[in-house]
């Protein structure tokens, strides 16, 4: 089922030029793919914790890796 907000956004995007619609579509696809990857990472982490495979982390190292992964400095 598609939400009302999403339906409204599609209707507004439909009024844009083809080039702008393509840009919106590419951005949306990239955003959705990012969410899918995040969901997958979270699911893997939950399964690991449920299997008691968790380990202590160095939070500074986690931040450095996250920043590098998502190109943030």
Buried (B, 14 or more C-beta within 10 A) or exposed (E): EEEEEEEEEEEEBEEEEEEEBEEBEEEBEEEEEEEEEEEEEEEEEEEEEEEEEEEEEEEEEEEEEEEEEEEEE
